[in-house]
């Protein structure tokens, strides 16, 4: 590592400067102190990077590596319930079918005791057992359109084929729906899908055909995309998030906008406002946008609510690595307010008691004041231009102070959630997709995949069978059937 020449001096040179020019020594010491401060700041940053993992930062659990903590620390509070299904929880098990598709009679041929033949004895009853199974069968349906000639005008008339029968030979709706279901929902790569179709259905299917089927489903879902964007635009709550996505071997960005009923995904080469403007939801959205304080979101004139789960992870890091007592107090306060809000909701209230709000606001500001008191701003060096770096502690304190209304939005308005977990849950499976596929081959392919995935996620939120929903897309049925409000 190279060091600046003015900091290379021997003990003899130091003594010589001290004798001949003491003033120069004074400036040299000041420069050394500044250099130490800069190096200390860099060392602290490097140490903080090493100390960060999924429990005290936004890093995913997959980045924790093999050296994990013996006892994982969860930010969730214990519910007091035992693990597993709770009492009253509807179980999922096999049920006896009153009208079975097939009945197989098993005869009693002889007596087990004396070996007498029982062929002519009357049947006294049956002990019944049922087996649930599937039947893997490929069939070919031929459509024959009648051709008739009018006896008056001699016009040759041919019956119209269904809209989904357009070629002399083609794949059916059930197979197309299954391909899209396995490819997009179950994240099965195209090469493995060709093997599945060959092994199970004895149907030769190329990877190109799979991509074409996916693209055709995506084209049919363009009306759905416009519809779901409109639904999100007029909603009260909008969860927004973004994450890296590799397309054509380069880093692009997946933008997710969703709520409890609808999901919209869109890939873009940019992470910030250029992409969000192109999507066209946030520029016109007037409800609460819930996010993790990415500055690009703050530029829009909607209402804002910050994700407090992100705050708690950042506070946990400051508490553990920097021994910040105020961070520990802020974590306790945020959870206390959250619990009080939940209790108030269960009691049927639509707002928190104003006296409690004032108490919590006072405690919130008191904790911030304590944080600033124990972490004063660095003094500006007259010799150097620009501001001194504040560091993580002061930056977080300033965010809590300047964006108090957004941090505590869940306390002021009960419809605002405590966290942005909805967005993280919606984006999680797309990260799994990237792990399986590695990289999308083209931007159009990524758009097709994510448009279908938006449709599947929305269908799941409306508790609609996914395979049936995909089949209705190929049948060109009105997408508004999803609306089950």
DRENKE-424670 format. One record per residue (C-alpha): residue number from 1; residue in three letters; x, y, z. Coordinates in steps of 0.2 Angstrom, whole numbers. Layout:
<recs>
<k=NUM, r=Ala, u=X, v=Y, w=Z> $
...
</recs>
This chain:
<recs>
<k=1, r=Unk, u=0, v=0, w=0> $
<k=2, r=Unk, u=7, v=17, w=-5> $
<k=3, r=Unk, u=8, v=31, w=8> $
<k=4, r=Unk, u=10, v=49, w=4> $
<k=5, r=Unk, u=28, v=55, w=5> $
<k=6, r=Unk, u=25, v=69, w=17> $
<k=7, r=Unk, u=20, v=56, w=30> $
<k=8, r=Unk, u=36, v=46, w=28> $
<k=9, r=Unk, u=48, v=54, w=40> $
<k=10, r=Unk, u=61, v=46, w=52> $
<k=11, r=Unk, u=64, v=51, w=70> $
<k=12, r=Unk, u=80, v=61, w=65> $
<k=13, r=Unk, u=70, v=71, w=52> $
<k=14, r=Unk, u=56, v=74, w=66> $
<k=15, r=Unk, u=69, v=81, w=78> $
<k=16, r=Unk, u=77, v=92, w=64> $
<k=17, r=Unk, u=61, v=100, w=60> $
<k=18, r=Unk, u=57, v=103, w=78> $
<k=19, r=Unk, u=74, v=112, w=80> $
<k=20, r=Unk, u=74, v=122, w=64> $
<k=21, r=Unk, u=55, v=125, w=60> $
<k=22, r=Unk, u=43, v=122, w=74> $
<k=23, r=Unk, u=28, v=130, w=65> $
<k=24, r=Unk, u=30, v=117, w=50> $
<k=25, r=Unk, u=29, v=103, w=63> $
<k=26, r=Unk, u=12, v=110, w=70> $
<k=27, r=Unk, u=5, v=109, w=52> $
<k=28, r=Unk, u=12, v=92, w=49> $
<k=29, r=Unk, u=4, v=85, w=65> $
<k=30, r=Unk, u=-13, v=93, w=60> $
<k=31, r=Unk, u=-12, v=84, w=43> $
<k=32, r=Unk, u=-8, v=68, w=52> $
<k=33, r=Unk, u=-23, v=70, w=63> $
<k=34, r=Unk, u=-34, v=73, w=48> $
<k=35, r=Unk, u=-27, v=57, w=39> $
<k=36, r=Unk, u=-30, v=47, w=55> $
<k=37, r=Unk, u=-48, v=53, w=55> $
<k=38, r=Unk, u=-50, v=48, w=37> $
<k=39, r=Unk, u=-43, v=31, w=40> $
<k=40, r=Unk, u=-53, v=28, w=55> $
<k=41, r=Unk, u=-69, v=32, w=46> $
<k=42, r=Unk, u=-64, v=20, w=32> $
<k=43, r=Unk, u=-60, v=6, w=45> $
<k=44, r=Unk, u=-76, v=9, w=54> $
<k=45, r=Unk, u=-85, v=7, w=37> $
<k=46, r=Unk, u=-76, v=-9, w=33> $
<k=47, r=Unk, u=-79, v=-16, w=50> $
<k=48, r=Unk, u=-98, v=-12, w=48> $
<k=49, r=Unk, u=-99, v=-21, w=32> $
<k=50, r=Unk, u=-91, v=-37, w=39> $
<k=51, r=Unk, u=-104, v=-36, w=54> $
<k=52, r=Unk, u=-119, v=-34, w=43> $
<k=53, r=Unk, u=-130, v=-49, w=40> $
<k=54, r=Unk, u=-149, v=-52, w=37> $
<k=55, r=Unk, u=-154, v=-48, w=55> $
<k=56, r=Unk, u=-146, v=-31, w=56> $
<k=57, r=Unk, u=-147, v=-24, w=38> $
<k=58, r=Unk, u=-157, v=-26, w=22> $
<k=59, r=Unk, u=-145, v=-40, w=16> $
<k=60, r=Unk, u=-154, v=-56, w=12> $
<k=61, r=Unk, u=-152, v=-72, w=23> $
<k=62, r=Unk, u=-143, v=-81, w=8> $
<k=63, r=Unk, u=-129, v=-68, w=10> $
<k=64, r=Unk, u=-125, v=-74, w=28> $
<k=65, r=Unk, u=-114, v=-88, w=21> $
<k=66, r=Unk, u=-109, v=-103, w=31> $
<k=67, r=Unk, u=-103, v=-94, w=46> $
<k=68, r=Unk, u=-121, v=-91, w=54> $
<k=69, r=Unk, u=-125, v=-87, w=71> $
<k=70, r=Unk, u=-128, v=-102, w=83> $
<k=71, r=Unk, u=-145, v=-94, w=88> $
<k=72, r=Unk, u=-153, v=-84, w=75> $
<k=73, r=Unk, u=-160, v=-68, w=81> $
<k=74, r=Unk, u=-178, v=-64, w=75> $
<k=75, r=Unk, u=-186, v=-47, w=75> $
<k=76, r=Unk, u=-203, v=-55, w=77> $
<k=77, r=Unk, u=-209, v=-56, w=95> $
<k=78, r=Unk, u=-214, v=-72, w=102> $
<k=79, r=Unk, u=-233, v=-76, w=101> $
<k=80, r=Unk, u=-234, v=-88, w=115> $
<k=81, r=Unk, u=-241, v=-101, w=104> $
<k=82, r=Unk, u=-234, v=-119, w=101> $
<k=83, r=Unk, u=-227, v=-123, w=84> $
<k=84, r=Unk, u=-237, v=-131, w=71> $
<k=85, r=Unk, u=-256, v=-130, w=67> $
<k=86, r=Unk, u=-267, v=-121, w=80> $
<k=87, r=Unk, u=-284, v=-127, w=87> $
<k=88, r=Unk, u=-298, v=-123, w=75> $
<k=89, r=Unk, u=-286, v=-122, w=60> $
<k=90, r=Unk, u=-294, v=-131, w=45> $
<k=91, r=Unk, u=-283, v=-146, w=41> $
<k=92, r=Unk, u=-279, v=-152, w=23> $
<k=93, r=Unk, u=-283, v=-171, w=21> $
<k=94, r=Unk, u=-291, v=-183, w=10> $
<k=95, r=Unk, u=-310, v=-185, w=11> $
<k=96, r=Unk, u=-321, v=-199, w=6> $
<k=97, r=Unk, u=-330, v=-196, w=-11> $
<k=98, r=Unk, u=-348, v=-200, w=-12> $
<k=99, r=Unk, u=-348, v=-202, w=-30> $
<k=100, r=Unk, u=-332, v=-211, w=-35> $
<k=101, r=Unk, u=-327, v=-212, w=-54> $
<k=102, r=Unk, u=-323, v=-230, w=-53> $
<k=103, r=Unk, u=-329, v=-245, w=-42> $
<k=104, r=Unk, u=-319, v=-261, w=-41> $
<k=105, r=Unk, u=-327, v=-275, w=-32> $
<k=106, r=Unk, u=-316, v=-288, w=-23> $
<k=107, r=Unk, u=-324, v=-305, w=-21> $
<k=108, r=Unk, u=-323, v=-317, w=-6> $
<k=109, r=Unk, u=-319, v=-334, w=-14> $
<k=110, r=Unk, u=-318, v=-345, w=1> $
<k=111, r=Unk, u=-320, v=-346, w=20> $
<k=112, r=Unk, u=-304, v=-342, w=29> $
<k=113, r=Unk, u=-308, v=-354, w=43> $
<k=114, r=Unk, u=-314, v=-370, w=34> $
<k=115, r=Unk, u=-309, v=-366, w=15> $
<k=116, r=Unk, u=-328, v=-368, w=10> $
<k=117, r=Unk, u=-332, v=-360, w=-7> $
<k=118, r=Unk, u=-342, v=-344, w=-4> $
<k=119, r=Unk, u=-346, v=-341, w=-23> $
<k=120, r=Unk, u=-365, v=-344, w=-21> $
<k=121, r=Unk, u=-367, v=-335, w=-4> $
<k=122, r=Unk, u=-376, v=-318, w=-4> $
<k=123, r=Unk, u=-366, v=-302, w=-1> $
<k=124, r=Unk, u=-370, v=-295, w=16> $
<k=125, r=Unk, u=-361, v=-278, w=14> $
<k=126, r=Unk, u=-345, v=-270, w=9> $
<k=127, r=Unk, u=-330, v=-263, w=18> $
<k=128, r=Unk, u=-325, v=-247, w=7> $
<k=129, r=Unk, u=-308, v=-239, w=4> $
<k=130, r=Unk, u=-304, v=-226, w=-8> $
<k=131, r=Unk, u=-288, v=-222, w=-18> $
<k=132, r=Unk, u=-285, v=-204, w=-25> $
<k=133, r=Unk, u=-275, v=-205, w=-41> $
<k=134, r=Unk, u=-272, v=-196, w=-57> $
<k=135, r=Unk, u=-273, v=-202, w=-75> $
<k=136, r=Unk, u=-260, v=-196, w=-87> $
<k=137, r=Unk, u=-267, v=-197, w=-104> $
<k=138, r=Unk, u=-264, v=-188, w=-120> $
<k=139, r=Unk, u=-278, v=-187, w=-132> $
<k=140, r=Unk, u=-281, v=-179, w=-149> $
<k=141, r=Unk, u=-297, v=-170, w=-153> $
<k=142, r=Unk, u=-302, v=-167, w=-171> $
<k=143, r=Unk, u=-313, v=-153, w=-176> $
<k=144, r=Unk, u=-323, v=-156, w=-192> $
<k=145, r=Unk, u=-331, v=-141, w=-199> $
<k=146, r=Unk, u=-346, v=-144, w=-211> $
<k=147, r=Unk, u=-346, v=-138, w=-228> $
<k=148, r=Unk, u=-363, v=-135, w=-237> $
<k=149, r=Unk, u=-368, v=-127, w=-253> $
<k=150, r=Unk, u=-383, v=-116, w=-254> $
<k=151, r=Unk, u=-396, v=-123, w=-266> $
<k=152, r=Unk, u=-402, v=-105, w=-271> $
<k=153, r=Unk, u=-386, v=-95, w=-274> $
<k=154, r=Unk, u=-374, v=-110, w=-274> $
<k=155, r=Unk, u=-362, v=-102, w=-261> $
<k=156, r=Unk, u=-350, v=-114, w=-252> $
<k=157, r=Unk, u=-352, v=-112, w=-233> $
<k=158, r=Unk, u=-340, v=-118, w=-221> $
<k=159, r=Unk, u=-343, v=-119, w=-202> $
<k=160, r=Unk, u=-332, v=-108, w=-191> $
<k=161, r=Unk, u=-319, v=-116, w=-180> $
<k=162, r=Unk, u=-317, v=-110, w=-162> $
<k=163, r=Unk, u=-306, v=-95, w=-160> $
<k=164, r=Unk, u=-292, v=-106, w=-152> $
<k=165, r=Unk, u=-292, v=-118, w=-166> $
<k=166, r=Unk, u=-282, v=-109, w=-180> $
<k=167, r=Unk, u=-270, v=-122, w=-187> $
<k=168, r=Unk, u=-271, v=-139, w=-196> $
<k=169, r=Unk, u=-262, v=-146, w=-181> $
<k=170, r=Unk, u=-258, v=-138, w=-164> $
<k=171, r=Unk, u=-257, v=-139, w=-146> $
<k=172, r=Unk, u=-272, v=-138, w=-135> $
<k=173, r=Unk, u=-277, v=-126, w=-121> $
<k=174, r=Unk, u=-274, v=-138, w=-107> $
<k=175, r=Unk, u=-256, v=-142, w=-113> $
<k=176, r=Unk, u=-253, v=-123, w=-116> $
<k=177, r=Unk, u=-260, v=-119, w=-99> $
<k=178, r=Unk, u=-249, v=-132, w=-90> $
<k=179, r=Unk, u=-233, v=-126, w=-99> $
<k=180, r=Unk, u=-236, v=-108, w=-93> $
<k=181, r=Unk, u=-241, v=-115, w=-76> $
<k=182, r=Unk, u=-225, v=-125, w=-74> $
<k=183, r=Unk, u=-213, v=-113, w=-83> $
<k=184, r=Unk, u=-219, v=-97, w=-74> $
<k=185, r=Unk, u=-227, v=-102, w=-58> $
<k=186, r=Unk, u=-216, v=-117, w=-54> $
<k=187, r=Unk, u=-200, v=-110, w=-61> $
<k=188, r=Unk, u=-195, v=-125, w=-71> $
<k=189, r=Unk, u=-182, v=-122, w=-85> $
<k=190, r=Unk, u=-187, v=-124, w=-103> $
<k=191, r=Unk, u=-175, v=-139, w=-106> $
<k=192, r=Unk, u=-182, v=-148, w=-91> $
<k=193, r=Unk, u=-200, v=-144, w=-97> $
<k=194, r=Unk, u=-196, v=-153, w=-114> $
<k=195, r=Unk, u=-191, v=-168, w=-104> $
<k=196, r=Unk, u=-207, v=-168, w=-94> $
<k=197, r=Unk, u=-218, v=-167, w=-109> $
<k=198, r=Unk, u=-208, v=-181, w=-118> $
<k=199, r=Unk, u=-208, v=-193, w=-102> $
<k=200, r=Unk, u=-225, v=-190, w=-96> $
<k=201, r=Unk, u=-236, v=-186, w=-111> $
<k=202, r=Unk, u=-225, v=-192, w=-125> $
<k=203, r=Unk, u=-227, v=-176, w=-134> $
<k=204, r=Unk, u=-211, v=-168, w=-143> $
<k=205, r=Unk, u=-209, v=-150, w=-138> $
<k=206, r=Unk, u=-195, v=-139, w=-142> $
<k=207, r=Unk, u=-188, v=-125, w=-131> $
<k=208, r=Unk, u=-193, v=-112, w=-144> $
<k=209, r=Unk, u=-211, v=-118, w=-143> $
<k=210, r=Unk, u=-211, v=-116, w=-125> $
<k=211, r=Unk, u=-205, v=-98, w=-127> $
<k=212, r=Unk, u=-218, v=-95, w=-140> $
<k=213, r=Unk, u=-232, v=-101, w=-129> $
<k=214, r=Unk, u=-226, v=-90, w=-115> $
<k=215, r=Unk, u=-226, v=-75, w=-126> $
<k=216, r=Unk, u=-243, v=-78, w=-133> $
<k=217, r=Unk, u=-250, v=-79, w=-115> $
<k=218, r=Unk, u=-241, v=-63, w=-111> $
<k=219, r=Unk, u=-249, v=-54, w=-127> $
<k=220, r=Unk, u=-266, v=-60, w=-121> $
<k=221, r=Unk, u=-262, v=-52, w=-104> $
<k=222, r=Unk, u=-259, v=-34, w=-110> $
<k=223, r=Unk, u=-277, v=-29, w=-106> $
<k=224, r=Unk, u=-274, v=-36, w=-88> $
<k=225, r=Unk, u=-258, v=-26, w=-86> $
<k=226, r=Unk, u=-267, v=-10, w=-90> $
<k=227, r=Unk, u=-281, v=-15, w=-78> $
<k=228, r=Unk, u=-270, v=-20, w=-64> $
<k=229, r=Unk, u=-260, v=-4, w=-65> $
<k=230, r=Unk, u=-277, v=6, w=-64> $
<k=231, r=Unk, u=-282, v=-4, w=-49> $
<k=232, r=Unk, u=-266, v=0, w=-40> $
<k=233, r=Unk, u=-267, v=18, w=-45> $
<k=234, r=Unk, u=-284, v=21, w=-37> $
<k=235, r=Unk, u=-279, v=11, w=-21> $
<k=236, r=Unk, u=-276, v=18, w=-4> $
<k=237, r=Unk, u=-260, v=8, w=0> $
<k=238, r=Unk, u=-246, v=4, w=-12> $
<k=239, r=Unk, u=-231, v=-6, w=-7> $
<k=240, r=Unk, u=-216, v=-2, w=-18> $
<k=241, r=Unk, u=-199, v=-10, w=-20> $
<k=242, r=Unk, u=-185, v=-13, w=-32> $
<k=243, r=Unk, u=-172, v=-26, w=-34> $
<k=244, r=Unk, u=-158, v=-31, w=-45> $
<k=245, r=Unk, u=-162, v=-42, w=-60> $
<k=246, r=Unk, u=-150, v=-49, w=-73> $
<k=247, r=Unk, u=-155, v=-48, w=-91> $
<k=248, r=Unk, u=-144, v=-51, w=-106> $
<k=249, r=Unk, u=-130, v=-53, w=-94> $
<k=250, r=Unk, u=-131, v=-36, w=-87> $
<k=251, r=Unk, u=-138, v=-29, w=-71> $
<k=252, r=Unk, u=-156, v=-22, w=-73> $
<k=253, r=Unk, u=-170, v=-18, w=-60> $
<k=254, r=Unk, u=-186, v=-27, w=-56> $
<k=255, r=Unk, u=-199, v=-14, w=-50> $
<k=256, r=Unk, u=-213, v=-21, w=-39> $
<k=257, r=Unk, u=-229, v=-12, w=-35> $
<k=258, r=Unk, u=-243, v=-21, w=-25> $
<k=259, r=Unk, u=-255, v=-22, w=-11> $
<k=260, r=Unk, u=-266, v=-36, w=-4> $
<k=261, r=Unk, u=-276, v=-39, w=-19> $
<k=262, r=Unk, u=-265, v=-34, w=-34> $
<k=263, r=Unk, u=-247, v=-36, w=-40> $
<k=264, r=Unk, u=-238, v=-28, w=-54> $
<k=265, r=Unk, u=-220, v=-31, w=-60> $
<k=266, r=Unk, u=-209, v=-22, w=-72> $
<k=267, r=Unk, u=-191, v=-24, w=-78> $
<k=268, r=Unk, u=-181, v=-9, w=-82> $
<k=269, r=Unk, u=-163, v=-4, w=-85> $
<k=270, r=Unk, u=-164, v=10, w=-72> $
<k=271, r=Unk, u=-168, v=9, w=-54> $
<k=272, r=Unk, u=-174, v=27, w=-51> $
<k=273, r=Unk, u=-187, v=40, w=-57> $
<k=274, r=Unk, u=-184, v=37, w=-75> $
<k=275, r=Unk, u=-191, v=19, w=-73> $
<k=276, r=Unk, u=-205, v=24, w=-61> $
<k=277, r=Unk, u=-211, v=38, w=-73> $
<k=278, r=Unk, u=-211, v=25, w=-87> $
<k=279, r=Unk, u=-222, v=13, w=-77> $
<k=280, r=Unk, u=-234, v=27, w=-74> $
<k=281, r=Unk, u=-242, v=23, w=-57> $
<k=282, r=Unk, u=-232, v=33, w=-44> $
<k=283, r=Unk, u=-233, v=50, w=-54> $
<k=284, r=Unk, u=-252, v=50, w=-52> $
<k=285, r=Unk, u=-254, v=40, w=-36> $
<k=286, r=Unk, u=-262, v=50, w=-21> $
<k=287, r=Unk, u=-263, v=36, w=-8> $
<k=288, r=Unk, u=-250, v=30, w=4> $
<k=289, r=Unk, u=-234, v=24, w=-4> $
<k=290, r=Unk, u=-225, v=12, w=8> $
<k=291, r=Unk, u=-206, v=10, w=5> $
<k=292, r=Unk, u=-189, v=9, w=13> $
<k=293, r=Unk, u=-184, v=27, w=11> $
<k=294, r=Unk, u=-176, v=25, w=-7> $
<k=295, r=Unk, u=-175, v=44, w=-11> $
<k=296, r=Unk, u=-182, v=41, w=-28> $
<k=297, r=Unk, u=-199, v=38, w=-20> $
<k=298, r=Unk, u=-199, v=54, w=-10> $
<k=299, r=Unk, u=-199, v=64, w=-26> $
<k=300, r=Unk, u=-217, v=60, w=-29> $
<k=301, r=Unk, u=-232, v=70, w=-21> $
<k=302, r=Unk, u=-241, v=55, w=-14> $
<k=303, r=Unk, u=-242, v=52, w=5> $
<k=304, r=Unk, u=-228, v=41, w=12> $
<k=305, r=Unk, u=-226, v=28, w=25> $
<k=306, r=Unk, u=-208, v=21, w=29> $
<k=307, r=Unk, u=-205, v=3, w=32> $
<k=308, r=Unk, u=-201, v=1, w=51> $
<k=309, r=Unk, u=-194, v=-17, w=49> $
<k=310, r=Unk, u=-180, v=-9, w=39> $
<k=311, r=Unk, u=-178, v=4, w=53> $
<k=312, r=Unk, u=-177, v=-9, w=67> $
<k=313, r=Unk, u=-164, v=-19, w=57> $
<k=314, r=Unk, u=-154, v=-3, w=56> $
<k=315, r=Unk, u=-157, v=1, w=74> $
<k=316, r=Unk, u=-151, v=-17, w=79> $
<k=317, r=Unk, u=-135, v=-14, w=70> $
<k=318, r=Unk, u=-132, v=2, w=79> $
<k=319, r=Unk, u=-136, v=-6, w=96> $
<k=320, r=Unk, u=-125, v=-21, w=93> $
<k=321, r=Unk, u=-110, v=-13, w=84> $
<k=322, r=Unk, u=-110, v=5, w=91> $
<k=323, r=Unk, u=-118, v=2, w=108> $
<k=324, r=Unk, u=-131, v=15, w=105> $
<k=325, r=Unk, u=-143, v=15, w=120> $
<k=326, r=Unk, u=-155, v=27, w=110> $
<k=327, r=Unk, u=-157, v=14, w=97> $
<k=328, r=Unk, u=-162, v=1, w=109> $
<k=329, r=Unk, u=-175, v=13, w=116> $
<k=330, r=Unk, u=-182, v=17, w=99> $
<k=331, r=Unk, u=-184, v=-1, w=95> $
<k=332, r=Unk, u=-194, v=-4, w=111> $
<k=333, r=Unk, u=-205, v=12, w=107> $
<k=334, r=Unk, u=-209, v=7, w=89> $
<k=335, r=Unk, u=-214, v=-11, w=95> $
<k=336, r=Unk, u=-224, v=-3, w=109> $
<k=337, r=Unk, u=-234, v=8, w=97> $
<k=338, r=Unk, u=-237, v=-6, w=85> $
<k=339, r=Unk, u=-244, v=-17, w=99> $
<k=340, r=Unk, u=-255, v=-3, w=105> $
<k=341, r=Unk, u=-261, v=0, w=87> $
<k=342, r=Unk, u=-265, v=-18, w=85> $
<k=343, r=Unk, u=-275, v=-19, w=101> $
<k=344, r=Unk, u=-285, v=-3, w=96> $
<k=345, r=Unk, u=-289, v=-11, w=80> $
<k=346, r=Unk, u=-296, v=-27, w=88> $
<k=347, r=Unk, u=-306, v=-16, w=99> $
<k=348, r=Unk, u=-315, v=-9, w=84> $
<k=349, r=Unk, u=-307, v=9, w=85> $
<k=350, r=Unk, u=-302, v=18, w=69> $
<k=351, r=Unk, u=-289, v=30, w=77> $
<k=352, r=Unk, u=-277, v=29, w=92> $
<k=353, r=Unk, u=-282, v=40, w=107> $
<k=354, r=Unk, u=-275, v=57, w=105> $
<k=355, r=Unk, u=-267, v=58, w=122> $
<k=356, r=Unk, u=-257, v=42, w=118> $
<k=357, r=Unk, u=-252, v=49, w=102> $
<k=358, r=Unk, u=-245, v=64, w=111> $
<k=359, r=Unk, u=-236, v=53, w=124> $
<k=360, r=Unk, u=-228, v=43, w=110> $
<k=361, r=Unk, u=-223, v=58, w=100> $
<k=362, r=Unk, u=-215, v=66, w=116> $
<k=363, r=Unk, u=-205, v=50, w=119> $
<k=364, r=Unk, u=-200, v=48, w=101> $
<k=365, r=Unk, u=-193, v=66, w=101> $
<k=366, r=Unk, u=-184, v=63, w=118> $
<k=367, r=Unk, u=-175, v=48, w=111> $
<k=368, r=Unk, u=-170, v=57, w=95> $
<k=369, r=Unk, u=-163, v=71, w=106> $
<k=370, r=Unk, u=-154, v=59, w=117> $
<k=371, r=Unk, u=-146, v=52, w=101> $
<k=372, r=Unk, u=-140, v=69, w=95> $
<k=373, r=Unk, u=-133, v=73, w=112> $
<k=374, r=Unk, u=-122, v=57, w=112> $
<k=375, r=Unk, u=-117, v=59, w=94> $
<k=376, r=Unk, u=-113, v=77, w=91> $
<k=377, r=Unk, u=-110, v=83, w=73> $
<k=378, r=Unk, u=-92, v=83, w=68> $
<k=379, r=Unk, u=-83, v=100, w=68> $
<k=380, r=Unk, u=-80, v=108, w=51> $
<k=381, r=Unk, u=-62, v=109, w=47> $
<k=382, r=Unk, u=-58, v=127, w=41> $
<k=383, r=Unk, u=-44, v=122, w=30> $
<k=384, r=Unk, u=-55, v=109, w=20> $
<k=385, r=Unk, u=-69, v=112, w=8> $
<k=386, r=Unk, u=-85, v=103, w=9> $
<k=387, r=Unk, u=-95, v=95, w=23> $
<k=388, r=Unk, u=-88, v=81, w=35> $
<k=389, r=Unk, u=-96, v=65, w=33> $
<k=390, r=Unk, u=-110, v=62, w=46> $
<k=391, r=Unk, u=-110, v=43, w=47> $
<k=392, r=Unk, u=-123, v=30, w=49> $
<k=393, r=Unk, u=-129, v=36, w=66> $
<k=394, r=Unk, u=-132, v=54, w=62> $
<k=395, r=Unk, u=-140, v=50, w=45> $
<k=396, r=Unk, u=-153, v=38, w=54> $
<k=397, r=Unk, u=-156, v=51, w=68> $
<k=398, r=Unk, u=-159, v=65, w=55> $
<k=399, r=Unk, u=-171, v=53, w=45> $
<k=400, r=Unk, u=-181, v=50, w=61> $
<k=401, r=Unk, u=-182, v=68, w=65> $
<k=402, r=Unk, u=-186, v=75, w=48> $
<k=403, r=Unk, u=-198, v=61, w=43> $
<k=404, r=Unk, u=-207, v=58, w=59> $
<k=405, r=Unk, u=-224, v=59, w=51> $
<k=406, r=Unk, u=-219, v=45, w=38> $
<k=407, r=Unk, u=-210, v=34, w=51> $
<k=408, r=Unk, u=-226, v=35, w=63> $
<k=409, r=Unk, u=-239, v=35, w=48> $
<k=410, r=Unk, u=-245, v=18, w=55> $
<k=411, r=Unk, u=-249, v=26, w=71> $
<k=412, r=Unk, u=-258, v=41, w=64> $
<k=413, r=Unk, u=-268, v=31, w=51> $
<k=414, r=Unk, u=-273, v=13, w=54> $
<k=415, r=Unk, u=-274, v=8, w=36> $
<k=416, r=Unk, u=-255, v=11, w=34> $
<k=417, r=Unk, u=-245, v=-5, w=38> $
<k=418, r=Unk, u=-230, v=-5, w=50> $
<k=419, r=Unk, u=-219, v=-13, w=37> $
<k=420, r=Unk, u=-216, v=-15, w=19> $
<k=421, r=Unk, u=-217, v=-34, w=20> $
<k=422, r=Unk, u=-230, v=-35, w=7> $
<k=423, r=Unk, u=-218, v=-29, w=-6> $
<k=424, r=Unk, u=-204, v=-40, w=0> $
<k=425, r=Unk, u=-215, v=-55, w=-1> $
<k=426, r=Unk, u=-221, v=-51, w=-18> $
<k=427, r=Unk, u=-203, v=-49, w=-24> $
<k=428, r=Unk, u=-196, v=-64, w=-15> $
<k=429, r=Unk, u=-201, v=-77, w=-28> $
<k=430, r=Unk, u=-194, v=-67, w=-42> $
<k=431, r=Unk, u=-177, v=-68, w=-34> $
<k=432, r=Unk, u=-179, v=-87, w=-33> $
<k=433, r=Unk, u=-183, v=-86, w=-52> $
<k=434, r=Unk, u=-166, v=-78, w=-55> $
<k=435, r=Unk, u=-157, v=-91, w=-45> $
<k=436, r=Unk, u=-165, v=-105, w=-55> $
<k=437, r=Unk, u=-164, v=-97, w=-72> $
<k=438, r=Unk, u=-148, v=-87, w=-69> $
<k=439, r=Unk, u=-152, v=-73, w=-82> $
<k=440, r=Unk, u=-166, v=-68, w=-94> $
<k=441, r=Unk, u=-160, v=-70, w=-112> $
<k=442, r=Unk, u=-169, v=-54, w=-117> $
<k=443, r=Unk, u=-179, v=-39, w=-111> $
<k=444, r=Unk, u=-194, v=-44, w=-120> $
<k=445, r=Unk, u=-193, v=-62, w=-112> $
<k=446, r=Unk, u=-192, v=-54, w=-95> $
<k=447, r=Unk, u=-207, v=-43, w=-98> $
<k=448, r=Unk, u=-217, v=-58, w=-104> $
<k=449, r=Unk, u=-212, v=-68, w=-89> $
<k=450, r=Unk, u=-216, v=-54, w=-77> $
<k=451, r=Unk, u=-232, v=-50, w=-84> $
<k=452, r=Unk, u=-238, v=-67, w=-82> $
<k=453, r=Unk, u=-231, v=-68, w=-65> $
<k=454, r=Unk, u=-241, v=-52, w=-61> $
<k=455, r=Unk, u=-257, v=-61, w=-66> $
<k=456, r=Unk, u=-253, v=-77, w=-56> $
<k=457, r=Unk, u=-249, v=-67, w=-40> $
<k=458, r=Unk, u=-265, v=-57, w=-42> $
<k=459, r=Unk, u=-275, v=-73, w=-45> $
<k=460, r=Unk, u=-268, v=-80, w=-29> $
<k=461, r=Unk, u=-272, v=-65, w=-19> $
<k=462, r=Unk, u=-290, v=-67, w=-25> $
<k=463, r=Unk, u=-290, v=-86, w=-21> $
<k=464, r=Unk, u=-292, v=-92, w=-39> $
<k=465, r=Unk, u=-285, v=-108, w=-45> $
<k=466, r=Unk, u=-270, v=-103, w=-55> $
<k=467, r=Unk, u=-271, v=-117, w=-69> $
<k=468, r=Unk, u=-289, v=-112, w=-72> $
<k=469, r=Unk, u=-285, v=-94, w=-73> $
<k=470, r=Unk, u=-271, v=-97, w=-86> $
<k=471, r=Unk, u=-283, v=-107, w=-96> $
<k=472, r=Unk, u=-296, v=-93, w=-96> $
<k=473, r=Unk, u=-282, v=-82, w=-103> $
<k=474, r=Unk, u=-280, v=-93, w=-118> $
<k=475, r=Unk, u=-299, v=-94, w=-120> $
<k=476, r=Unk, u=-298, v=-75, w=-122> $
<k=477, r=Unk, u=-311, v=-72, w=-108> $
<k=478, r=Unk, u=-313, v=-55, w=-100> $
<k=479, r=Unk, u=-299, v=-53, w=-87> $
<k=480, r=Unk, u=-311, v=-43, w=-75> $
<k=481, r=Unk, u=-317, v=-60, w=-69> $
<k=482, r=Unk, u=-303, v=-59, w=-57> $
<k=483, r=Unk, u=-312, v=-45, w=-48> $
<k=484, r=Unk, u=-320, v=-54, w=-33> $
<k=485, r=Unk, u=-323, v=-40, w=-21> $
</recs>
